Amino acid sequence: MYVRNRLRWLAPLLSLTLLIAACGDDAAPDHGDYALEPVVGDYDDAPNTVRGTLVESARIGERLLFADRIDPELTSGDGGGLIVGILGVDDLLSGVQRSALGPFDVLAGYGAIASNGQSDNEAKHKLLSIVVLSLPDELQATAAAQAMAAADFTANTENAPLVLPEYPAALSHWRPGVPTVGSWLVWKNLVIRLYAKIIEPSPELLSDLLTRTYRAQLAELDTFAPTPAADVPKLKLDSDKLLTHVVKTGDYWPDKWDFMVYGPRSYALLRDNPSAELGEFAQSSIDAVAVSYNKFLFRARDSEAAKTYADAKEKQSLAADYTPMPGPAGLSGISCYRAARPDNSSIPARRFSCLVRHNEYVVRLYSNQEIDIRQQAVAQHALLSGSW
């Protein structure tokens, strides 16, 4: 992480003055009802278990292994992210495994599935799913791992144990003749759960894959310090106030999809090609991604690195059927785009987009209305250039 100057709050009048000066006339650009100065939020003020679970899960995500380090073909991101909600684990684990976790207090969890992109061809399809769960202590983690492994093992009478000589404490099983395997291993108060599918139903190959994956994942966790259970509710979502410097369009309530701050690794694991995304982040030293209701702030090393990242995002937009369109007049560091056709597969707005860049920050905005995206861009320009 790079040392950042603390954010400085400026009066709304200063933001408005800067906008007027940028335009060189007597009328500020249209910002609609969007605020031109940061809107203060209390989402980090008091202890909150939901927020703490999200933050600790994202911390785990920063140490989650990228599957293509085990198999270079596993480059396709097929799901995952923060998998612990108010009702416990809600993703990536099978129903019997989630049921087995019912008696346990799962504090946090992050996981990802990676594949070779051959899901429509079972004979060639390979995948690796890695999940790391945090429990209050090692005793409970061990009991939770045993409960999940037992429930999964008894779900099919053909399952057979699979021993890993390098990790004798791992609880692993497979079904002879089927090229899949499940495995659980405890490290401190964390449970590592692996599920893999390969091409050939070979116990030797499955054992080798599990061993190499555990070896690499444990290396990633080597210096990780899990947050004690009592301190999880005290974790801060946004110590640098990044979220209050993104155009406000929704309530300030921590949420993994709508109001969250990720590190570069945990965010990259949400994308279609995690390693490629992480490579772009590394090039510009992106160290934080703030997500606020279909808007995304990226913090780079410096202004030059931010420009490099913004240029890369522009090329991707143009390659994805977006065409340039005029942004707000008289404001620098803003590029706007129009999709050639509606994206019927996307629930969030994607018709119009703007990139707003200032100093080490790049913000990606989306809207389905042309006037609205320009208004957002004006407000976002003020938030970055006038209040930081």
C-alpha positions, -999 to 999 in steps of 0.1 A, spaced: 0 0 0 11 35 -7 10 63 19 -19 85 11 -27 120 21 -58 122 43 -89 134 25 -97 170 31 -132 182 32 -139 215 13 -170 236 12 -196 230 -15 -189 265 -28 -153 256 -37 -164 227 -58 -190 249 -76 -164 276 -81 -139 251 -96 -165 239 -121 -174 274 -132 -138 282 -137 -132 251 -157 -160 260 -181 -148 296 -185 -183 311 -183 -209 321 -158 -228 288 -157 -216 256 -140 -221 224 -160 -253 205 -153 -249 181 -124 -286 174 -118 -294 165 -82 -260 149 -76 -239 164 -48 -207 183 -57 -191 176 -23 -186 144 -3 -217 132 16 -207 121 50 -217 85 60 -218 68 94 -213 33 80 -179 29 98 -188 46 130 -201 18 152 -193 -19 155 -212 -39 130 -211 -76 124 -223 -75 88 -197 -50 79 -170 -68 97 -178 -101 79 -175 -83 46 -142 -67 54 -127 -99 69 -139 -119 39 -122 -94 15 -90 -97 36 -91 -135 30 -98 -128 -7 -65 -109 -9 -47 -142 0 -68 -165 -21 -48 -185 -47 -53 -179 -84 -61 -213 -99 -40 -208 -131 -9 -210 -109 -18 -247 -105 -30 -253 -140 -23 -226 -166 -55 -235 -185 -77 -224 -155 -80 -188 -166 -118 -184 -167 -134 -169 -137 -167 -189 -131 -180 -173 -99 -172 -166 -63 -164 -137 -41 -176 -130 -5 -197 -161 4 -208 -154 39 -240 -134 45 -264 -128 74 -277 -164 70 -242 -179 69 -224 -194 39 -246 -188 8 -225 -197 -22 -199 -221 -37 -205 -249 -12 -230 -277 -18 -263 -279 1 -251 -307 24 -219 -288 32 -238 -256 40 -262 -276 62 -232 -292 80 -220 -256 88 -253 -247 104 -242 -252 141 -210 -232 135 -203 -195 137 -186 -188 104 -170 -153 107 -160 -148 71 -153 -165 38 -140 -159 3 -139 -183 -26 -135 -186 -64 -141 -211 -91 -118 -211 -121 -121 -233 -152 -107 -238 -187 -139 -224 -202 -151 -258 -215 -182 -260 -195 -202 -271 -225 -179 -301 -231 -179 -323 -201 -151 -345 -215 -127 -316 -217 -140 -295 -188 -116 -288 -159 -122 -266 -128 -108 -258 -95 -128 -242 -67 -110 -228 -36 -128 -216 -5 -113 -203 27 -136 -199 57 -128 -182 91 -142 -196 124 -136 -183 159 -108 -207 167 -89 -238 155 -111 -262 175 -142 -250 158 -125 -249 124 -115 -285 128 -150 -295 138 -165 -276 109 -141 -292 84 -149 -327 98 -187 -320 96 -185 -308 60 -163 -337 49 -185 -363 66 -217 -348 52 -202 -347 17 -187 -382 20 -220 -398 30 -239 -381 3 -228 -408 -21 -222 -444 -11 -195 -448 -38 -172 -422 -23 -138 -434 -12 -111 -417 9 -81 -402 -8 -49 -398 13 -24 -370 7 10 -380 22 22 -344 23 -10 -333 42 -22 -363 62 -46 -341 82 -65 -332 50 -99 -349 47 -102 -358 10 -125 -382 -10 -133 -390 -46 -157 -414 -64 -137 -441 -83 -142 -437 -120 -152 -400 -117 -126 -372 -122 -136 -350 -93 -124 -347 -57 -133 -328 -26 -109 -319 3 -107 -300 36 -77 -288 55 -75 -266 86 -49 -238 91 -51 -219 124 -88 -210 126 -93 -212 88 -108 -240 68 -95 -245 32 -120 -264 11 -110 -276 -24 -131 -290 -51 -116 -300 -85 -125 -316 -117 -99 -329 -141 -101 -350 -174 -88 -384 -163 -104 -402 -133 -70 -409 -117 -65 -408 -79 -28 -401 -85 -35 -370 -106 -62 -358 -82 -39 -363 -52 -11 -344 -70 -35 -315 -78 -47 -312 -43 -12 -314 -29 1 -286 -52 -29 -265 -45 -26 -268 -7 11 -261 -9 5 -229 -29 -25 -217 -9 -7 -222 25 22 -202 11 -3 -173 4 -16 -175 39 18 -178 56 19 -142 69 -19 -137 71 -32 -128 106 -69 -137 109 -89 -111 128 -100 -124 163 -137 -131 165 -143 -103 190 -127 -77 167 -145 -86 135 -174 -62 141 -148 -34 147 -132 -37 113 -135 -6 91 -149 -9 56 -134 24 42 -107 40 63 -97 63 35 -133 75 28 -131 64 -9 -168 56 -10 -179 91 0 -159 104 -29 -180 85 -55 -212 100 -68 -239 91 -43 -269 72 -58 -278 48 -30 -279 43 7 -246 40 26 -250 4 37 -222 -22 34 -230 -47 7 -207 -70 -13 -223 -59 -46 -234 -23 -40 -212 -7 -14 -178 -22 -8 -141 -16 -9 -119 -44 -23 -82 -49 -26 -69 -57 -61 -67 -95 -57 -102 -100 -42 -117 -77 -68 -99 -94 -97 -112 -128 -86 -147 -115 -94 -139 -109 -130 -141 -131 -161 -103 -134 -164 -89 -128 -129 -52 -130 -138 -55 -106 -167 -74 -82 -145 -48 -85 -118 -21 -79 -143 -37 -46 -153 -40 -36 -116 -3 -44 -111 8 -23 -141 -8 8 -125 -3 -3 -89 -41 -3 -82 -44 -9 -45 -81 -4 -38 -114 -6 -57 -144 11 -42 -178 -1 -55 -208 22 -50 -240 13 -69 -227 6 -104 -198 30 -100 -163 19 -95 -133 40 -81 -98 27 -88 -68 41 -68 -35 39 -87 1 46 -77 1 82 -91 -15 103 -118 6 87 -146 -4 52 -135 -40 63 -134 -38 76 -169 -23 42 -180 -52 24 -164 -78 48 -178 -63 43 -213 -65 6 -209 -101 8 -199 -109 30 -229 -94 5 -253 -115 -22 -237 -146 -1 -241 -139 6 -277 -133 -31 -283 -165 -40 -266 -188 -21 -290 -187 13 -273 -182 44 -293 -169 78 -280 -194 105 -273 -190 141 -260 -186 144 -223 -194 175 -203 -180 206 -220 -149 223 -205 -140 196 -180 -107 177 -184 -100 141 -176 -135 129 -187 -141 104 -215 -176 92 -223 -190 63 -244 -222 51 -259 -229 14 -264 -237 5 -300 -266 -17 -288 -283 -24 -255 -267 -52 -234 -297 -74 -227 -276 -98 -206 -267 -71 -181 -291 -61 -152 -270 -31 -142 -271 -1 -165 -245 -3 -193 -259 19 -222 -237 49 -214 -204 51 -196 -179 77 -185 -143 75 -172 -134 104 -148 -97 107 -140 -79 130 -116 -46 125 -99 -43 89 -89 -80 81 -92 -101 67 -120 -138 63 -116 -160 43 -140 -196 55 -142 -226 38 -159 -261 49 -168 -289 40 -192 -297 77 -198 -274 101 -217 -282 132 -197 -278 113 -165 -243 100 -173 -231 135 -181 -246 148 -148 -229 121 -129 -196 128 -147 -198 165 -137 -205 157 -101 -177 130 -101 -153 156 -115 -161 179 -87 -156 152 -61 -122 143 -74 -108 176 -83 -124 199 -58 -126 180 -26 -95 158 -23 
